[in-house]
C-alpha cells in the first residue's frame, strides 16, 4: 500500500484549473509517476475526507531545453484531474 502523502505531490493552480474547480467541481493535482487511478482516488479521499466520483490521468512529456549548444530534456510528470461528489469541496484548497 502506498502512503497517501507520497501519491499527491502538489496542487496545480492555473486559470483553467480554477475555472474547472468553480464550474465542474474538478481539482487538479500533480501526482507521482508510478501511481494509478485507484491509488489517486484513495489518497484524495483519505487526505481531504471527500468522496471522489471520477479520476482522469495525463502523462505529460518534459520539454526540450537548450543552453547554448547543449540540449537536454526536462523530466516528464503525471497530472490527475479529480471530480468530487456534488456539493463537496476541499476546504484547504478554497480561497
DOZADO-853776 format. One record per atom (N, C-alpha, C): residue number from 1; atom name; x, y, z. Coordinates in steps of 0.2 Angstrom, whole numbers, padded with zeros to 4 digits. Layout:
% DOZADO-853776
+-----+----+-------+-------+-------+
:   i : at :    xx :    yy :    zz :
+-----+----+-------+-------+-------+
: NUM : CA :     X :     Y :     Z :
...
+-----+----+-------+-------+-------+
% end
This chain:
% DOZADO-853776
+-----+----+-------+-------+-------+
:   i : at :    xx :    yy :    zz :
+-----+----+-------+-------+-------+
:   1 :  N :  0004 : -0006 :  0000 :
:   1 : CA :  0000 :  0000 :  0000 :
:   1 :  C :  0004 :  0006 :  0000 :
:   2 :  N :  0003 :  0011 : -0004 :
:   2 : CA :  0006 :  0017 : -0005 :
:   2 :  C :  0004 :  0022 :  0000 :
:   3 :  N :  0008 :  0026 :  0003 :
:   3 : CA :  0006 :  0031 :  0008 :
:   3 :  C :  0002 :  0037 :  0004 :
:   4 :  N : -0003 :  0040 :  0006 :
:   4 : CA : -0007 :  0045 :  0003 :
:   4 :  C : -0003 :  0051 :  0002 :
:   5 :  N :  0002 :  0053 :  0007 :
:   5 : CA :  0006 :  0059 :  0006 :
:   5 :  C :  0011 :  0058 :  0000 :
:   6 :  N :  0013 :  0052 : -0001 :
:   6 : CA :  0018 :  0051 : -0007 :
:   6 :  C :  0015 :  0051 : -0014 :
:   7 :  N :  0008 :  0050 : -0014 :
:   7 : CA :  0005 :  0050 : -0020 :
:   7 :  C :  0003 :  0057 : -0023 :
:   8 :  N :  0001 :  0061 : -0019 :
:   8 : CA : -0001 :  0068 : -0021 :
:   8 :  C :  0005 :  0072 : -0020 :
:   9 :  N :  0008 :  0075 : -0025 :
:   9 : CA :  0014 :  0079 : -0024 :
:   9 :  C :  0013 :  0087 : -0024 :
:  10 :  N :  0007 :  0089 : -0026 :
:  10 : CA :  0005 :  0096 : -0026 :
:  10 :  C : -0001 :  0097 : -0030 :
:  11 :  N : -0003 :  0103 : -0029 :
:  11 : CA : -0009 :  0106 : -0032 :
:  11 :  C : -0007 :  0110 : -0038 :
:  12 :  N : -0011 :  0110 : -0043 :
:  12 : CA : -0009 :  0114 : -0049 :
:  12 :  C : -0014 :  0119 : -0049 :
:  13 :  N : -0012 :  0126 : -0049 :
:  13 : CA : -0016 :  0132 : -0049 :
:  13 :  C : -0015 :  0136 : -0055 :
:  14 :  N : -0020 :  0135 : -0060 :
:  14 : CA : -0019 :  0139 : -0066 :
:  14 :  C : -0026 :  0142 : -0067 :
:  15 :  N : -0027 :  0146 : -0072 :
:  15 : CA : -0034 :  0149 : -0073 :
:  15 :  C : -0038 :  0143 : -0075 :
:  16 :  N : -0036 :  0139 : -0079 :
:  16 : CA : -0040 :  0133 : -0081 :
:  16 :  C : -0043 :  0129 : -0075 :
:  17 :  N : -0038 :  0127 : -0071 :
:  17 : CA : -0040 :  0123 : -0065 :
:  17 :  C : -0044 :  0127 : -0061 :
:  18 :  N : -0044 :  0133 : -0060 :
:  18 : CA : -0048 :  0137 : -0056 :
:  18 :  C : -0055 :  0137 : -0059 :
:  19 :  N : -0056 :  0138 : -0065 :
:  19 : CA : -0062 :  0138 : -0069 :
:  19 :  C : -0066 :  0131 : -0068 :
:  20 :  N : -0062 :  0125 : -0069 :
:  20 : CA : -0064 :  0119 : -0068 :
:  20 :  C : -0067 :  0117 : -0061 :
:  21 :  N : -0063 :  0120 : -0056 :
:  21 : CA : -0065 :  0119 : -0049 :
:  21 :  C : -0072 :  0123 : -0048 :
:  22 :  N : -0072 :  0129 : -0050 :
:  22 : CA : -0079 :  0133 : -0049 :
:  22 :  C : -0085 :  0130 : -0053 :
:  23 :  N : -0084 :  0128 : -0059 :
:  23 : CA : -0090 :  0126 : -0063 :
:  23 :  C : -0091 :  0118 : -0063 :
:  24 :  N : -0086 :  0114 : -0063 :
:  24 : CA : -0087 :  0107 : -0063 :
:  24 :  C : -0085 :  0103 : -0057 :
:  25 :  N : -0083 :  0106 : -0052 :
:  25 : CA : -0080 :  0103 : -0045 :
:  25 :  C : -0075 :  0098 : -0047 :
:  26 :  N : -0070 :  0100 : -0051 :
:  26 : CA : -0064 :  0096 : -0053 :
:  26 :  C : -0058 :  0099 : -0050 :
:  27 :  N : -0054 :  0095 : -0047 :
:  27 : CA : -0047 :  0098 : -0044 :
:  27 :  C : -0042 :  0095 : -0047 :
:  28 :  N : -0036 :  0098 : -0048 :
:  28 : CA : -0030 :  0096 : -0052 :
:  28 :  C : -0024 :  0095 : -0048 :
:  29 :  N : -0021 :  0090 : -0048 :
:  29 : CA : -0015 :  0088 : -0044 :
:  29 :  C : -0010 :  0086 : -0048 :
:  30 :  N : -0004 :  0087 : -0046 :
:  30 : CA :  0002 :  0084 : -0048 :
:  30 :  C :  0004 :  0077 : -0044 :
:  31 :  N :  0004 :  0072 : -0047 :
:  31 : CA :  0005 :  0065 : -0044 :
:  31 :  C :  0011 :  0062 : -0045 :
:  32 :  N :  0013 :  0057 : -0041 :
:  32 : CA :  0019 :  0053 : -0043 :
:  32 :  C :  0018 :  0049 : -0049 :
:  33 :  N :  0023 :  0048 : -0053 :
:  33 : CA :  0023 :  0045 : -0059 :
:  33 :  C :  0021 :  0037 : -0059 :
:  34 :  N :  0022 :  0034 : -0054 :
:  34 : CA :  0021 :  0027 : -0054 :
:  34 :  C :  0014 :  0025 : -0051 :
:  35 :  N :  0009 :  0029 : -0050 :
:  35 : CA :  0003 :  0028 : -0046 :
:  35 :  C : -0003 :  0027 : -0052 :
:  36 :  N : -0008 :  0023 : -0050 :
:  36 : CA : -0014 :  0023 : -0054 :
:  36 :  C : -0020 :  0026 : -0052 :
:  37 :  N : -0025 :  0026 : -0055 :
:  37 : CA : -0031 :  0030 : -0053 :
:  37 :  C : -0034 :  0028 : -0047 :
:  38 :  N : -0034 :  0021 : -0045 :
:  38 : CA : -0037 :  0019 : -0039 :
:  38 :  C : -0033 :  0022 : -0033 :
:  39 :  N : -0026 :  0022 : -0033 :
:  39 : CA : -0022 :  0024 : -0028 :
:  39 :  C : -0023 :  0032 : -0027 :
:  40 :  N : -0024 :  0035 : -0033 :
:  40 : CA : -0025 :  0043 : -0033 :
:  40 :  C : -0032 :  0044 : -0029 :
:  41 :  N : -0037 :  0040 : -0031 :
:  41 : CA : -0044 :  0041 : -0028 :
:  41 :  C : -0043 :  0039 : -0020 :
:  42 :  N : -0040 :  0034 : -0018 :
:  42 : CA : -0039 :  0033 : -0011 :
:  42 :  C : -0035 :  0038 : -0007 :
:  43 :  N : -0030 :  0041 : -0010 :
:  43 : CA : -0026 :  0046 : -0007 :
:  43 :  C : -0030 :  0052 : -0006 :
:  44 :  N : -0034 :  0055 : -0011 :
:  44 : CA : -0038 :  0061 : -0011 :
:  44 :  C : -0043 :  0060 : -0005 :
:  45 :  N : -0047 :  0054 : -0005 :
:  45 : CA : -0052 :  0053 : -0001 :
:  45 :  C : -0049 :  0053 :  0007 :
:  46 :  N : -0043 :  0050 :  0008 :
:  46 : CA : -0041 :  0049 :  0014 :
:  46 :  C : -0038 :  0056 :  0017 :
:  47 :  N : -0034 :  0060 :  0012 :
:  47 : CA : -0031 :  0066 :  0014 :
:  47 :  C : -0036 :  0071 :  0016 :
:  48 :  N : -0041 :  0072 :  0011 :
:  48 : CA : -0046 :  0078 :  0012 :
:  48 :  C : -0053 :  0076 :  0014 :
:  49 :  N : -0054 :  0070 :  0016 :
:  49 : CA : -0061 :  0067 :  0018 :
:  49 :  C : -0067 :  0069 :  0014 :
:  50 :  N : -0066 :  0068 :  0007 :
:  50 : CA : -0071 :  0069 :  0002 :
:  50 :  C : -0073 :  0063 : -0001 :
:  51 :  N : -0078 :  0063 : -0006 :
:  51 : CA : -0080 :  0057 : -0010 :
:  51 :  C : -0078 :  0059 : -0017 :
:  52 :  N : -0074 :  0054 : -0020 :
:  52 : CA : -0072 :  0055 : -0027 :
:  52 :  C : -0076 :  0051 : -0032 :
:  53 :  N : -0079 :  0055 : -0037 :
:  53 : CA : -0083 :  0051 : -0042 :
:  53 :  C : -0079 :  0049 : -0048 :
:  54 :  N : -0074 :  0053 : -0050 :
:  54 : CA : -0070 :  0052 : -0056 :
:  54 :  C : -0063 :  0054 : -0056 :
:  55 :  N : -0059 :  0050 : -0059 :
:  55 : CA : -0051 :  0052 : -0059 :
:  55 :  C : -0049 :  0052 : -0066 :
:  56 :  N : -0046 :  0057 : -0069 :
:  56 : CA : -0043 :  0057 : -0076 :
:  56 :  C : -0036 :  0058 : -0075 :
:  57 :  N : -0032 :  0054 : -0079 :
:  57 : CA : -0024 :  0055 : -0078 :
:  57 :  C : -0021 :  0056 : -0084 :
:  58 :  N : -0016 :  0061 : -0084 :
:  58 : CA : -0012 :  0063 : -0090 :
:  58 :  C : -0005 :  0062 : -0089 :
:  59 :  N : -0001 :  0059 : -0093 :
:  59 : CA :  0006 :  0058 : -0093 :
:  59 :  C :  0009 :  0064 : -0097 :
:  60 :  N :  0012 :  0069 : -0095 :
:  60 : CA :  0015 :  0074 : -0098 :
:  60 :  C :  0022 :  0073 : -0100 :
:  61 :  N :  0024 :  0074 : -0106 :
:  61 : CA :  0031 :  0074 : -0108 :
:  61 :  C :  0035 :  0080 : -0107 :
:  62 :  N :  0041 :  0079 : -0104 :
:  62 : CA :  0045 :  0085 : -0102 :
:  62 :  C :  0048 :  0089 : -0109 :
:  63 :  N :  0048 :  0095 : -0108 :
:  63 : CA :  0050 :  0099 : -0114 :
:  63 :  C :  0058 :  0099 : -0115 :
:  64 :  N :  0059 :  0100 : -0122 :
:  64 : CA :  0067 :  0101 : -0123 :
:  64 :  C :  0069 :  0107 : -0121 :
:  65 :  N :  0075 :  0108 : -0118 :
:  65 : CA :  0078 :  0114 : -0116 :
:  65 :  C :  0085 :  0114 : -0119 :
:  66 :  N :  0088 :  0120 : -0120 :
:  66 : CA :  0094 :  0121 : -0123 :
:  66 :  C :  0098 :  0126 : -0119 :
:  67 :  N :  0104 :  0125 : -0118 :
:  67 : CA :  0109 :  0130 : -0115 :
:  67 :  C :  0115 :  0131 : -0120 :
:  68 :  N :  0115 :  0135 : -0125 :
:  68 : CA :  0120 :  0136 : -0130 :
:  68 :  C :  0119 :  0130 : -0134 :
:  69 :  N :  0125 :  0126 : -0135 :
:  69 : CA :  0125 :  0120 : -0140 :
:  69 :  C :  0123 :  0114 : -0136 :
:  70 :  N :  0122 :  0114 : -0129 :
:  70 : CA :  0120 :  0108 : -0126 :
:  70 :  C :  0112 :  0108 : -0125 :
:  71 :  N :  0110 :  0102 : -0127 :
:  71 : CA :  0102 :  0102 : -0126 :
:  71 :  C :  0101 :  0096 : -0121 :
:  72 :  N :  0095 :  0096 : -0118 :
:  72 : CA :  0093 :  0091 : -0114 :
:  72 :  C :  0085 :  0091 : -0113 :
:  73 :  N :  0082 :  0088 : -0109 :
:  73 : CA :  0075 :  0087 : -0108 :
:  73 :  C :  0073 :  0088 : -0101 :
:  74 :  N :  0068 :  0092 : -0099 :
:  74 : CA :  0065 :  0092 : -0093 :
:  74 :  C :  0062 :  0085 : -0091 :
:  75 :  N :  0061 :  0083 : -0085 :
:  75 : CA :  0058 :  0077 : -0084 :
:  75 :  C :  0051 :  0077 : -0085 :
:  76 :  N :  0048 :  0071 : -0087 :
:  76 : CA :  0041 :  0071 : -0088 :
:  76 :  C :  0037 :  0070 : -0081 :
:  77 :  N :  0031 :  0071 : -0081 :
:  77 : CA :  0027 :  0071 : -0075 :
:  77 :  C :  0020 :  0069 : -0076 :
:  78 :  N :  0016 :  0068 : -0071 :
:  78 : CA :  0009 :  0065 : -0071 :
:  78 :  C :  0004 :  0070 : -0068 :
:  79 :  N : -0001 :  0071 : -0071 :
:  79 : CA : -0006 :  0076 : -0069 :
:  79 :  C : -0013 :  0072 : -0068 :
:  80 :  N : -0017 :  0073 : -0063 :
:  80 : CA : -0023 :  0070 : -0061 :
:  80 :  C : -0028 :  0075 : -0060 :
:  81 :  N : -0034 :  0074 : -0064 :
:  81 : CA : -0040 :  0078 : -0063 :
:  81 :  C : -0045 :  0074 : -0059 :
:  82 :  N : -0047 :  0076 : -0053 :
:  82 : CA : -0051 :  0073 : -0049 :
:  82 :  C : -0058 :  0076 : -0048 :
:  83 :  N : -0063 :  0073 : -0049 :
:  83 : CA : -0070 :  0075 : -0049 :
:  83 :  C : -0073 :  0073 : -0042 :
:  84 :  N : -0076 :  0078 : -0038 :
:  84 : CA : -0079 :  0076 : -0032 :
:  84 :  C : -0086 :  0076 : -0032 :
:  85 :  N : -0089 :  0073 : -0027 :
:  85 : CA : -0096 :  0072 : -0027 :
:  85 :  C : -0100 :  0079 : -0027 :
:  86 :  N : -0105 :  0079 : -0030 :
:  86 : CA : -0109 :  0086 : -0030 :
:  86 :  C : -0110 :  0089 : -0023 :
:  87 :  N : -0108 :  0095 : -0022 :
:  87 : CA : -0109 :  0098 : -0015 :
:  87 :  C : -0103 :  0098 : -0010 :
:  88 :  N : -0098 :  0094 : -0012 :
:  88 : CA : -0092 :  0093 : -0008 :
:  88 :  C : -0087 :  0098 : -0011 :
:  89 :  N : -0082 :  0100 : -0007 :
:  89 : CA : -0077 :  0104 : -0009 :
:  89 :  C : -0071 :  0102 : -0004 :
:  90 :  N : -0065 :  0104 : -0006 :
:  90 : CA : -0059 :  0103 : -0002 :
:  90 :  C : -0058 :  0110 :  0001 :
:  91 :  N : -0059 :  0110 :  0007 :
:  91 : CA : -0058 :  0117 :  0011 :
:  91 :  C : -0051 :  0120 :  0011 :
:  92 :  N : -0046 :  0115 :  0011 :
:  92 : CA : -0039 :  0118 :  0012 :
:  92 :  C : -0037 :  0121 :  0005 :
:  93 :  N : -0041 :  0120 :  0000 :
:  93 : CA : -0039 :  0122 : -0007 :
:  93 :  C : -0043 :  0128 : -0009 :
:  94 :  N : -0048 :  0130 : -0005 :
:  94 : CA : -0053 :  0136 : -0007 :
:  94 :  C : -0049 :  0142 : -0005 :
:  95 :  N : -0051 :  0147 : -0009 :
:  95 : CA : -0048 :  0154 : -0007 :
:  95 :  C : -0053 :  0158 : -0004 :
+-----+----+-------+-------+-------+
% end
